[in-house]
Amino acid sequence: MTTLTIRLPDDTAERLKSLAKSRGISTNKLVEEMSARALAAWDTENHFRAMAATGDVKQALAILDRLDADDQRAH
């Protein structure tokens, strides 16, 4: 595991600490979870860009339909 030091404005750091506390987790865990979500979104975007480059529109639309269906079930 890597230790990473980041610089944040004091107010941002305090807000992150408050958010983590409200969720009952450490600030470290909060940043880890947020990073995982950001990377998942980035991976998804890159996947769609790669699929778009192949011109497989039917497959891309099928995936979007599945995502929409999952989203509808979640609400």
ZADO-1210 file (C-alpha; in nm, 4 decimals, padded with zeros to 6 digits):
<atoms>
<atom x="00.0000" y="00.0000" z="00.0000" code="MET" pos="1"/>
<atom x="00.1233" y="00.3477" z="-00.0827" code="THR" pos="2"/>
<atom x="00.1120" y="00.6513" z="00.1412" code="THR" pos="3"/>
<atom x="00.0158" y="00.9647" z="-00.0460" code="LEU" pos="4"/>
<atom x="00.0418" y="01.3161" z="00.0897" code="THR" pos="5"/>
<atom x="-00.1913" y="01.5693" z="-00.0680" code="ILE" pos="6"/>
<atom x="-00.2316" y="01.9409" z="-00.0122" code="ARG" pos="7"/>
<atom x="-00.5834" y="02.0723" z="00.0325" code="LEU" pos="8"/>
<atom x="-00.7177" y="02.4070" z="00.1407" code="PRO" pos="9"/>
<atom x="-00.7922" y="02.3979" z="00.5141" code="ASP" pos="10"/>
<atom x="-01.1661" y="02.4402" z="00.4620" code="ASP" pos="11"/>
<atom x="-01.1766" y="02.1508" z="00.2140" code="THR" pos="12"/>
<atom x="-00.9864" y="01.9238" z="00.4525" code="ALA" pos="13"/>
<atom x="-01.2207" y="02.0132" z="00.7380" code="GLU" pos="14"/>
<atom x="-01.5277" y="01.9486" z="00.5240" code="ARG" pos="15"/>
<atom x="-01.3881" y="01.6089" z="00.4201" code="LEU" pos="16"/>
<atom x="-01.3254" y="01.5233" z="00.7852" code="LYS" pos="17"/>
<atom x="-01.6822" y="01.6231" z="00.8714" code="SER" pos="18"/>
<atom x="-01.8232" y="01.4181" z="00.5849" code="LEU" pos="19"/>
<atom x="-01.6214" y="01.1142" z="00.6870" code="ALA" pos="20"/>
<atom x="-01.7321" y="01.1512" z="01.0493" code="LYS" pos="21"/>
<atom x="-02.0969" y="01.1790" z="00.9433" code="SER" pos="22"/>
<atom x="-02.0583" y="00.8486" z="00.7557" code="ARG" pos="23"/>
<atom x="-01.8799" y="00.6818" z="01.0443" code="GLY" pos="24"/>
<atom x="-01.5585" y="00.6236" z="00.8511" code="ILE" pos="25"/>
<atom x="-01.2072" y="00.7645" z="00.8559" code="SER" pos="26"/>
<atom x="-01.1044" y="01.0461" z="00.6262" code="THR" pos="27"/>
<atom x="-00.8613" y="00.8023" z="00.4677" code="ASN" pos="28"/>
<atom x="-01.1430" y="00.5553" z="00.3914" code="LYS" pos="29"/>
<atom x="-01.3582" y="00.8371" z="00.2513" code="LEU" pos="30"/>
<atom x="-01.0828" y="00.9476" z="00.0133" code="VAL" pos="31"/>
<atom x="-01.0200" y="00.5839" z="-00.0828" code="GLU" pos="32"/>
<atom x="-01.3900" y="00.5334" z="-00.1654" code="GLU" pos="33"/>
<atom x="-01.4142" y="00.8595" z="-00.3584" code="MET" pos="34"/>
<atom x="-01.1005" y="00.7704" z="-00.5532" code="SER" pos="35"/>
<atom x="-01.2421" y="00.4290" z="-00.6402" code="ALA" pos="36"/>
<atom x="-01.5611" y="00.5921" z="-00.7732" code="ARG" pos="37"/>
<atom x="-01.3640" y="00.8454" z="-00.9785" code="ALA" pos="38"/>
<atom x="-01.1476" y="00.5701" z="-01.1265" code="LEU" pos="39"/>
<atom x="-01.4512" y="00.3559" z="-01.2068" code="ALA" pos="40"/>
<atom x="-01.6073" y="00.6501" z="-01.3915" code="ALA" pos="41"/>
<atom x="-01.2824" y="00.7092" z="-01.5787" code="TRP" pos="42"/>
<atom x="-01.2549" y="00.3400" z="-01.6703" code="ASP" pos="43"/>
<atom x="-01.6149" y="00.3442" z="-01.7932" code="THR" pos="44"/>
<atom x="-01.5528" y="00.6523" z="-02.0049" code="GLU" pos="45"/>
<atom x="-01.2400" y="00.4966" z="-02.1558" code="ASN" pos="46"/>
<atom x="-01.4297" y="00.1748" z="-02.2250" code="HIS" pos="47"/>
<atom x="-01.7031" y="00.3646" z="-02.4083" code="PHE" pos="48"/>
<atom x="-01.4453" y="00.5644" z="-02.6045" code="ARG" pos="49"/>
<atom x="-01.2754" y="00.2410" z="-02.7113" code="ALA" pos="50"/>
<atom x="-01.6087" y="00.0900" z="-02.8129" code="MET" pos="51"/>
<atom x="-01.6987" y="00.4065" z="-03.0040" code="ALA" pos="52"/>
<atom x="-01.3707" y="00.3816" z="-03.1918" code="ALA" pos="53"/>
<atom x="-01.4680" y="00.0349" z="-03.3130" code="THR" pos="54"/>
<atom x="-01.8004" y="00.1657" z="-03.4381" code="GLY" pos="55"/>
<atom x="-02.0041" y="-00.0989" z="-03.2539" code="ASP" pos="56"/>
<atom x="-02.3030" y="00.1245" z="-03.1859" code="VAL" pos="57"/>
<atom x="-02.5435" y="-00.1658" z="-03.1275" code="LYS" pos="58"/>
<atom x="-02.3297" y="-00.3080" z="-02.8462" code="GLN" pos="59"/>
<atom x="-02.2867" y="00.0356" z="-02.6846" code="ALA" pos="60"/>
<atom x="-02.6608" y="00.1014" z="-02.6933" code="LEU" pos="61"/>
<atom x="-02.7293" y="-00.2407" z="-02.5419" code="ALA" pos="62"/>
<atom x="-02.4988" y="-00.1586" z="-02.2506" code="ILE" pos="63"/>
<atom x="-02.6684" y="00.1769" z="-02.1994" code="LEU" pos="64"/>
<atom x="-03.0069" y="00.0018" z="-02.1972" code="ASP" pos="65"/>
<atom x="-02.8840" y="-00.2359" z="-01.9255" code="ARG" pos="66"/>
<atom x="-02.7504" y="00.0569" z="-01.7219" code="LEU" pos="67"/>
<atom x="-03.0826" y="00.2384" z="-01.7562" code="ASP" pos="68"/>
<atom x="-03.2695" y="-00.0727" z="-01.6447" code="ALA" pos="69"/>
<atom x="-03.0401" y="-00.1115" z="-01.3419" code="ASP" pos="70"/>
<atom x="-03.0886" y="00.2549" z="-01.2565" code="ASP" pos="71"/>
<atom x="-03.4671" y="00.2209" z="-01.2763" code="GLN" pos="72"/>
<atom x="-03.4611" y="-00.0792" z="-01.0421" code="ARG" pos="73"/>
<atom x="-03.2474" y="00.1157" z="-00.7934" code="ALA" pos="74"/>
<atom x="-03.5051" y="00.3935" z="-00.7674" code="HIS" pos="75"/>
</atoms>
